[in-house]
């Protein structure tokens, strides 16, 4: 379990670095959407290189039967990247990411509670709500101090 938590933390560090790097790329690109596009192209090339060595495990016809919303992850990722490119220079990486974590927690609580997108339901309870309130306080502290 701890290795999964550490991997998740490493992913969070990568997201923080990505926000800063993409904001700087925007300075050179002169356009946030262009900077995001470059970021995604580099990501695509990186994934294709890894895919050569790691079998995809895709089954014949399985992708064609996926629901429409299963294809939206890339679009949501692109939205986040563009938002981060515009927001980081104005409020900083820590405020962006703390607010993003707050947004993730709120949506995740609702998604867990109702079992969105085929996940097992995990009802909202008081300790989870207290955790979200603490994150709200953390967002305020990071942003205003």
MDTraj code that builds the backbone (N, CA, C; nanometers):
import mdtraj as md
import numpy as np

residues = "UNK UNK UNK UNK UNK UNK UNK UNK UNK UNK UNK UNK UNK UNK UNK UNK UNK UNK UNK UNK UNK UNK UNK UNK UNK UNK UNK UNK UNK UNK UNK UNK UNK UNK UNK UNK UNK UNK UNK UNK UNK UNK UNK UNK UNK UNK UNK UNK UNK UNK UNK UNK UNK UNK UNK UNK UNK UNK UNK UNK UNK UNK UNK UNK UNK UNK UNK UNK UNK UNK UNK UNK UNK UNK UNK UNK UNK UNK UNK UNK UNK UNK UNK UNK UNK UNK UNK UNK UNK UNK UNK UNK UNK UNK UNK UNK UNK UNK UNK UNK UNK UNK UNK UNK UNK UNK UNK UNK UNK UNK UNK UNK UNK UNK UNK UNK UNK UNK UNK UNK UNK UNK UNK UNK UNK UNK UNK UNK UNK UNK UNK UNK UNK UNK UNK UNK UNK UNK UNK UNK UNK UNK UNK UNK UNK".split()
xyz = np.array([
    [0.0814, -0.1194, 0.0000],
    [0.0000, 0.0000, 0.0000],
    [0.0861, 0.1262, 0.0000],
    [0.1946, 0.1268, 0.0785],
    [0.2782, 0.2465, 0.0860],
    [0.3459, 0.2785, -0.0464],
    [0.3784, 0.1750, -0.1241],
    [0.4401, 0.2009, -0.2541],
    [0.3424, 0.2742, -0.3448],
    [0.2143, 0.2425, -0.3329],
    [0.1125, 0.3126, -0.4123],
    [0.0994, 0.4576, -0.3684],
    [0.1078, 0.4818, -0.2390],
    [0.1030, 0.6187, -0.1878],
    [0.2258, 0.6963, -0.2353],
    [0.3420, 0.6337, -0.2308],
    [0.4643, 0.6998, -0.2779],
    [0.4593, 0.7267, -0.4283],
    [0.4073, 0.6313, -0.5047],
    [0.3902, 0.6539, -0.6486],
    [0.2940, 0.7698, -0.6736],
    [0.1880, 0.7767, -0.5961],
    [0.0920, 0.8863, -0.6093],
    [0.1584, 1.0194, -0.5767],
    [0.2408, 1.0216, -0.4723],
    [0.3126, 1.1449, -0.4365],
    [0.4088, 1.1853, -0.5480],
    [0.4763, 1.0874, -0.6077],
    [0.5667, 1.1169, -0.7195],
    [0.4874, 1.1739, -0.8370],
    [0.3695, 1.1197, -0.8615],
    [0.2840, 1.1746, -0.9667],
    [0.2437, 1.3180, -0.9366],
    [0.2148, 1.3464, -0.8105],
    [0.1817, 1.4830, -0.7717],
    [0.2985, 1.5776, -0.7913],
    [0.4186, 1.5306, -0.7615],
    [0.5380, 1.6134, -0.7844],
    [0.5566, 1.6396, -0.9335],
    [0.5290, 1.5393, -1.0141],
    [0.5401, 1.5563, -1.1593],
    [0.4392, 1.6592, -1.2092],
    [0.3185, 1.6584, -1.1540],
    [0.2170, 1.7565, -1.1939],
    [0.2613, 1.8976, -1.1559],
    [0.3206, 1.9115, -1.0367],
    [0.3689, 2.0433, -0.9943],
    [0.4791, 2.0925, -1.0867],
    [0.5735, 2.0042, -1.1190],
    [0.6816, 2.0422, -1.2105],
    [0.6256, 2.0738, -1.3488],
    [0.5296, 1.9947, -1.3928],
    [0.4691, 2.0163, -1.5252],
    [0.4050, 2.1541, -1.5336],
    [0.3355, 2.1953, -1.4290],
    [0.2699, 2.3268, -1.4307],
    [0.3728, 2.4382, -1.4459],
    [0.4821, 2.4286, -1.3733],
    [0.5867, 2.5313, -1.3811],
    [0.6560, 2.5299, -1.5174],
    [0.6870, 2.4101, -1.5668],
    [0.7547, 2.3970, -1.6955],
    [0.6661, 2.4487, -1.8082],
    [0.5384, 2.4112, -1.8058],
    [0.4472, 2.4562, -1.9118],
    [0.4241, 2.6070, -1.9069],
    [0.4200, 2.6638, -1.7875],
    [0.4062, 2.8094, -1.7772],
    [0.5271, 2.8790, -1.8385],
    [0.6446, 2.8220, -1.8187],
    [0.7658, 2.8796, -1.8784],
    [0.7658, 2.8586, -2.0294],
    [0.7206, 2.7428, -2.0748],
    [0.7108, 2.7165, -2.2183],
    [0.6184, 2.8187, -2.2846],
    [0.5144, 2.8594, -2.2139],
    [0.4214, 2.9595, -2.2656],
    [0.4917, 3.0917, -2.2952],
    [0.5924, 3.1267, -2.2133],
    [0.6685, 3.2498, -2.2359],
    [0.7343, 3.2452, -2.3739],
    [0.7879, 3.1298, -2.4086],
    [0.8564, 3.1140, -2.5371],
    [0.7594, 3.0911, -2.6529],
    [0.6490, 3.0203, -2.6259],
    [0.5517, 2.9910, -2.7317],
    [0.4650, 3.1123, -2.7613],
    [0.4404, 3.1947, -2.6590],
    [0.3586, 3.3134, -2.6782],
    [0.2093, 3.2857, -2.6835],
    [0.1711, 3.1622, -2.6587],
    [0.0299, 3.1247, -2.6669],
    [0.0102, 3.0025, -2.5779],
    [-0.0810, 3.0136, -2.4815],
    [-0.1034, 2.9049, -2.3871],
    [-0.1524, 2.7764, -2.4515],
    [-0.2379, 2.7896, -2.5510],
    [-0.2893, 2.6694, -2.6174],
    [-0.1780, 2.6027, -2.6983],
    [-0.0916, 2.6822, -2.7610],
    [0.0228, 2.6257, -2.8333],
    [0.1167, 2.5551, -2.7360],
    [0.1434, 2.6175, -2.6220],
    [0.2301, 2.5545, -2.5219],
    [0.1700, 2.4230, -2.4742],
    [0.0390, 2.4211, -2.4510],
    [-0.0279, 2.2977, -2.4089],
    [-0.0199, 2.1918, -2.5182],
    [-0.0345, 2.2338, -2.6427],
    [-0.0265, 2.1402, -2.7550],
    [0.1123, 2.0787, -2.7623],
    [0.2154, 2.1605, -2.7474],
    [0.3526, 2.1092, -2.7479],
    [0.3708, 2.0095, -2.6343],
    [0.3190, 2.0422, -2.5170],
    [0.3289, 1.9534, -2.4021],
    [0.2636, 1.8184, -2.4326],
    [0.1456, 1.8209, -2.4926],
    [0.0756, 1.6966, -2.5231],
    [0.1442, 1.6179, -2.6345],
    [0.2022, 1.6859, -2.7318],
    [0.2755, 1.6157, -2.8381],
    [0.3964, 1.5440, -2.7788],
    [0.4697, 1.6114, -2.6911],
    [0.5839, 1.5482, -2.6264],
    [0.5363, 1.4292, -2.5422],
    [0.4250, 1.4467, -2.4735],
    [0.3683, 1.3369, -2.3957],
    [0.3276, 1.2196, -2.4841],
    [0.2665, 1.2477, -2.5984],
    [0.2256, 1.1425, -2.6918],
    [0.3474, 1.0660, -2.7428],
    [0.4506, 1.1382, -2.7834],
    [0.5723, 1.0733, -2.8326],
    [0.6337, 0.9863, -2.7219],
    [0.6340, 1.0373, -2.5998],
    [0.6875, 0.9607, -2.4869],
    [0.6075, 0.8326, -2.4639],
    [0.4757, 0.8432, -2.4678],
    [0.3913, 0.7252, -2.4477],
    [0.4071, 0.6250, -2.5610],
    [0.4186, 0.6730, -2.6829],
    [0.4396, 0.5823, -2.7956],
    [0.5720, 0.5083, -2.7821],
    [0.6751, 0.5771, -2.7344],
    [0.8043, 0.5114, -2.7133],
    [0.7930, 0.4023, -2.6071],
    [0.7210, 0.4287, -2.4998],
    [0.7013, 0.3285, -2.3947],
    [0.6153, 0.2140, -2.4470],
    [0.5149, 0.2443, -2.5257],
    [0.4228, 0.1430, -2.5781],
    [0.4944, 0.0407, -2.6657],
    [0.6029, 0.0812, -2.7292],
    [0.6808, -0.0117, -2.8108],
    [0.7345, -0.1258, -2.7240],
    [0.7688, -0.0945, -2.6005],
    [0.8292, -0.1932, -2.5117],
    [0.7292, -0.2599, -2.4171],
    [0.6143, -0.1986, -2.3986],
    [0.5142, -0.2524, -2.3065],
    [0.3890, -0.2850, -2.3872],
    [0.3501, -0.4115, -2.3915],
    [0.2294, -0.4442, -2.4684],
    [0.1066, -0.3742, -2.4106],
    [0.0194, -0.3306, -2.4989],
    [-0.0971, -0.2527, -2.4550],
    [-0.2003, -0.3380, -2.3843],
    [-0.2111, -0.4644, -2.4187],
    [-0.3116, -0.5505, -2.3578],
    [-0.4514, -0.5256, -2.4114],
    [-0.4637, -0.4445, -2.5161],
    [-0.5954, -0.4156, -2.5735],
    [-0.6504, -0.5400, -2.6420],
    [-0.7790, -0.5615, -2.6224],
    [-0.8460, -0.6730, -2.6874],
    [-0.9146, -0.6235, -2.8131],
    [-0.9257, -0.7089, -2.9081],
    [-0.9895, -0.6730, -3.0351],
    [-1.1327, -0.6278, -3.0094],
    [-1.1647, -0.5082, -3.0540],
    [-1.3010, -0.4568, -3.0416],
    [-1.3341, -0.3949, -2.9079],
    [-1.2443, -0.4046, -2.8089],
    [-1.2781, -0.3534, -2.6766],
    [-1.2870, -0.2008, -2.6747],
    [-1.2018, -0.1323, -2.7479],
    [-1.2068, 0.0135, -2.7496],
    [-1.3323, 0.0653, -2.8187],
    [-1.3770, -0.0041, -2.9198],
    [-1.4959, 0.0430, -2.9919],
    [-1.6227, 0.0318, -2.9076],
    [-1.6195, -0.0487, -2.8041],
    [-1.7378, -0.0625, -2.7191],
    [-1.7324, 0.0274, -2.5952],
    [-1.6274, 0.1073, -2.5839],
    [-1.6148, 0.1974, -2.4683],
    [-1.7218, 0.3061, -2.4762],
    [-1.7773, 0.3471, -2.3617],
    [-1.8755, 0.4560, -2.3630],
    [-1.8100, 0.5878, -2.4044],
    [-1.8908, 0.6833, -2.4488],
    [-1.8389, 0.8102, -2.5001],
    [-1.7504, 0.8811, -2.3989],
    [-1.7893, 0.8758, -2.2714],
    [-1.7155, 0.9501, -2.1707],
    [-1.5775, 0.8905, -2.1427],
    [-1.5548, 0.7651, -2.1831],
    [-1.4243, 0.7032, -2.1612],
    [-1.3162, 0.7685, -2.2478],
    [-1.3577, 0.8424, -2.3487],
    [-1.2639, 0.9094, -2.4395],
    [-1.2315, 1.0522, -2.3953],
    [-1.2908, 1.0989, -2.2888],
    [-1.2792, 1.2397, -2.2504],
    [-1.1617, 1.2711, -2.1590],
    [-1.0899, 1.1703, -2.1123],
    [-0.9778, 1.1949, -2.0213],
    [-0.8732, 1.2881, -2.0805],
    [-0.8409, 1.2682, -2.2066],
    [-0.7425, 1.3547, -2.2719],
    [-0.7897, 1.4983, -2.2808],
    [-0.9180, 1.5169, -2.3110],
    [-0.9733, 1.6526, -2.3193],
    [-0.9711, 1.7200, -2.1820],
    [-1.0025, 1.6445, -2.0776],
    [-0.9983, 1.7013, -1.9428],
    [-0.8545, 1.7337, -1.9026],
    [-0.7617, 1.6481, -1.9406],
    [-0.6202, 1.6766, -1.9149],
    [-0.5751, 1.8022, -1.9873],
    [-0.6190, 1.8176, -2.1120],
    [-0.5836, 1.9369, -2.1894],
    [-0.6409, 2.0623, -2.1241],
    [-0.7645, 2.0542, -2.0768],
    [-0.8258, 2.1678, -2.0079],
    [-0.7431, 2.2069, -1.8860],
    [-0.7041, 2.1087, -1.8067],
    [-0.6238, 2.1379, -1.6883],
    [-0.4898, 2.2022, -1.7257],
    [-0.4256, 2.1497, -1.8275],
    [-0.2951, 2.2034, -1.8680],
    [-0.3086, 2.3491, -1.9121],
    [-0.4089, 2.3791, -1.9927],
    [-0.4281, 2.5177, -2.0385],
    [-0.4583, 2.6085, -1.9198],
    [-0.5456, 2.5626, -1.8297],
    [-0.5759, 2.6423, -1.7101],
    [-0.4482, 2.6669, -1.6300],
    [-0.3684, 2.5633, -1.6087],
    [-0.2480, 2.5793, -1.5276],
    [-0.1479, 2.6750, -1.5925],
    [-0.1392, 2.6716, -1.7253],
    [-0.0469, 2.7619, -1.7953],
    [-0.0847, 2.9074, -1.7701],
    [-0.2138, 2.9365, -1.7682],
    [-0.2575, 3.0746, -1.7457],
    [-0.2571, 3.1144, -1.5980],
    [-0.2776, 3.0179, -1.5084],
    [-0.2946, 3.0497, -1.3671],
    [-0.1624, 3.0563, -1.2907],
    [-0.0689, 2.9663, -1.3197],
    [0.0564, 2.9600, -1.2432],
    [0.1288, 3.0943, -1.2348],
    [0.1455, 3.1687, -1.3451],
    [0.2175, 3.2960, -1.3323],
    [0.1449, 3.3987, -1.2444],
    [0.0141, 3.3831, -1.2293],
    [-0.0637, 3.4817, -1.1533],
    [-0.0745, 3.4491, -1.0050],
    [-0.0904, 3.3201, -0.9709],
    [-0.1103, 3.2851, -0.8297],
    [-0.0036, 3.1906, -0.7761],
    [0.0816, 3.1370, -0.8627],
    [0.1874, 3.0458, -0.8197],
    [0.1446, 2.9004, -0.8247],
    [0.2439, 2.8141, -0.8256],
    [0.2195, 2.6704, -0.8372],
    [0.1512, 2.6139, -0.7133],
    [0.1918, 2.6583, -0.5949],
    [0.1340, 2.6029, -0.4719],
    [-0.0147, 2.6345, -0.4611],
    [-0.0541, 2.7569, -0.4945],
    [-0.1960, 2.7925, -0.4890],
    [-0.2746, 2.7172, -0.5958],
    [-0.2193, 2.7079, -0.7165],
    [-0.2861, 2.6312, -0.8223],
    [-0.3085, 2.4877, -0.7782],
    [-0.2035, 2.4240, -0.7308],
    [-0.2149, 2.2827, -0.6979],
    [-0.2999, 2.2582, -0.5741],
    [-0.2948, 2.3461, -0.4767],
    [-0.3815, 2.3258, -0.3605],
    [-0.5282, 2.3428, -0.3997],
    [-0.5570, 2.4397, -0.4856],
    [-0.6945, 2.4553, -0.5342],
    [-0.7350, 2.3376, -0.6225],
    [-0.6412, 2.2883, -0.7026],
    [-0.6704, 2.1723, -0.7876],
    [-0.6980, 2.0486, -0.7016],
    [-0.6208, 2.0313, -0.5957],
    [-0.6444, 1.9184, -0.5052],
    [-0.7811, 1.9325, -0.4395],
    [-0.8173, 2.0542, -0.4008],
    [-0.9511, 2.0773, -0.3451],
    [-1.0586, 2.0348, -0.4457],
    [-1.0438, 2.0802, -0.5704],
    [-1.1401, 2.0419, -0.6737],
    [-1.1445, 1.8920, -0.6946],
    [-1.0292, 1.8284, -0.6921],
    [-1.0241, 1.6830, -0.7076],
    [-1.0948, 1.6137, -0.5925],
    [-1.0734, 1.6629, -0.4712],
    [-1.1380, 1.6017, -0.3550],
    [-1.2894, 1.6155, -0.3598],
    [-1.3375, 1.7333, -0.3937],
    [-1.4826, 1.7545, -0.3991],
    [-1.5447, 1.6625, -0.5033],
    [-1.4884, 1.6628, -0.6250],
    [-1.5443, 1.5765, -0.7293],
    [-1.5314, 1.4290, -0.6906],
    [-1.4163, 1.3922, -0.6328],
    [-1.3945, 1.2524, -0.5958],
    [-1.4916, 1.2052, -0.4883],
    [-1.5220, 1.2935, -0.3926],
    [-1.6204, 1.2560, -0.2906],
    [-1.7557, 1.2260, -0.3538],
    [-1.7984, 1.3120, -0.4448],
    [-1.9270, 1.2914, -0.5128],
    [-1.9213, 1.1655, -0.5985],
    [-1.8126, 1.1493, -0.6750],
    [-1.7975, 1.0326, -0.7629],
    [-1.7937, 0.9035, -0.6810],
    [-1.7197, 0.9043, -0.5696],
    [-1.7151, 0.7867, -0.4827],
    [-1.8527, 0.7561, -0.4249],
    [-1.9206, 0.8595, -0.3787],
    [-2.0502, 0.8397, -0.3145],
    [-2.1519, 0.7755, -0.4091],
    [-2.1554, 0.8233, -0.5331],
    [-2.2543, 0.7742, -0.6285],
    [-2.2009, 0.6654, -0.7209],
    [-2.0718, 0.6353, -0.7146],
    [-2.0151, 0.5316, -0.7994],
    [-2.0080, 0.5711, -0.9461],
    [-1.9673, 0.6968, -0.9722],
    [-1.9557, 0.7444, -1.1112],
    [-1.8601, 0.6580, -1.1926],
    [-1.8851, 0.6500, -1.3207],
    [-1.7966, 0.5875, -1.4188],
    [-1.7620, 0.4434, -1.3843],
    [-1.8541, 0.3741, -1.3207],
    [-1.8366, 0.2313, -1.2957],
    [-1.7501, 0.1945, -1.1768],
    [-1.7147, 0.2917, -1.0910],
    [-1.6353, 0.2573, -0.9728],
    [-1.7271, 0.2083, -0.8615],
    [-1.6704, 0.1405, -0.7639],
    [-1.7477, 0.0984, -0.6473],
    [-1.7832, 0.2205, -0.5642],
    [-1.9036, 0.2228, -0.5111],
    [-1.9484, 0.3355, -0.4291],
    [-1.8812, 0.3316, -0.2916],
    [-1.8395, 0.4497, -0.2455],
    [-1.7835, 0.4689, -0.1116],
    [-1.8542, 0.5899, -0.0528],
    [-1.9503, 0.5677, 0.0370],
    [-2.0326, 0.6777, 0.0869],
    [-1.9516, 0.7887, 0.1540],
    [-2.0027, 0.9120, 0.1410],
    [-1.9445, 1.0268, 0.2099],
    [-1.9699, 1.0094, 0.3587],
    [-1.8686, 1.0418, 0.4396],
    [-1.8853, 1.0350, 0.5841],
    [-1.8180, 1.1576, 0.6474],
    [-1.8342, 1.1722, 0.7759],
    [-1.7837, 1.2910, 0.8453],
    [-1.6315, 1.3056, 0.8343],
    [-1.5529, 1.2008, 0.8569],
    [-1.4073, 1.2195, 0.8442],
    [-1.3651, 1.2658, 0.7045],
    [-1.4294, 1.2168, 0.6009],
    [-1.3959, 1.2616, 0.4659],
    [-1.4311, 1.4091, 0.4476],
    [-1.5458, 1.4505, 0.4996],
    [-1.5854, 1.5911, 0.4893],
    [-1.4901, 1.6809, 0.5672],
    [-1.4468, 1.6357, 0.6839],
    [-1.3494, 1.7129, 0.7629],
    [-1.2199, 1.7290, 0.6828],
    [-1.1775, 1.6239, 0.6143],
    [-1.0584, 1.6316, 0.5301],
    [-1.0709, 1.7386, 0.4234],
    [-1.1870, 1.7485, 0.3599],
    [-1.2087, 1.8505, 0.2570],
    [-1.2061, 1.9900, 0.3185],
    [-1.2670, 2.0058, 0.4356],
    [-1.2652, 2.1359, 0.5032],
    [-1.1211, 2.1758, 0.5370],
    [-1.0403, 2.0808, 0.5812],
    [-0.8998, 2.1100, 0.6102],
    [-0.8254, 2.1530, 0.4838],
    [-0.8572, 2.0910, 0.3705],
    [-0.7936, 2.1308, 0.2445],
    [-0.8356, 2.2724, 0.2074],
    [-0.9617, 2.3068, 0.2291],
    [-1.0076, 2.4441, 0.2019],
    [-0.9241, 2.5428, 0.2844],
    [-0.9035, 2.5102, 0.4107],
    [-0.8190, 2.5952, 0.4949],
    [-0.6771, 2.6027, 0.4420],
    [-0.6248, 2.4907, 0.3957],
    [-0.4908, 2.4886, 0.3383],
    [-0.4803, 2.5733, 0.2124],
    [-0.5823, 2.5674, 0.1278],
    [-0.5844, 2.6501, 0.0062],
    [-0.5778, 2.7974, 0.0447],
    [-0.6582, 2.8365, 0.1420],
    [-0.6600, 2.9769, 0.1844],
    [-0.5231, 3.0179, 0.2405],
    [-0.4626, 2.9336, 0.3226],
    [-0.3322, 2.9666, 0.3798],
    [-0.2243, 2.9779, 0.2719],
    [-0.2250, 2.8846, 0.1769],
    [-0.1241, 2.8881, 0.0708],
    [-0.1436, 3.0104, -0.0186],
    [-0.2664, 3.0432, -0.0481],
    [-0.2943, 3.1534, -0.1413],
    [-0.2710, 3.2908, -0.0787],
    [-0.3109, 3.3088, 0.0452],
    [-0.3096, 3.4427, 0.1032],
    [-0.1908, 3.4687, 0.1958],
    [-0.1104, 3.3662, 0.2267],
    [0.0062, 3.3884, 0.3133],
    [0.1262, 3.3295, 0.2468],
])
top = md.Topology()
chain = top.add_chain()
for i, resn in enumerate(residues, 1):
    res = top.add_residue(resn, chain, resSeq=i)
    for name in ("N", "CA", "C"):
        top.add_atom(name, md.element.get_by_symbol(name[0]), res)
traj = md.Trajectory(xyz[None], top)
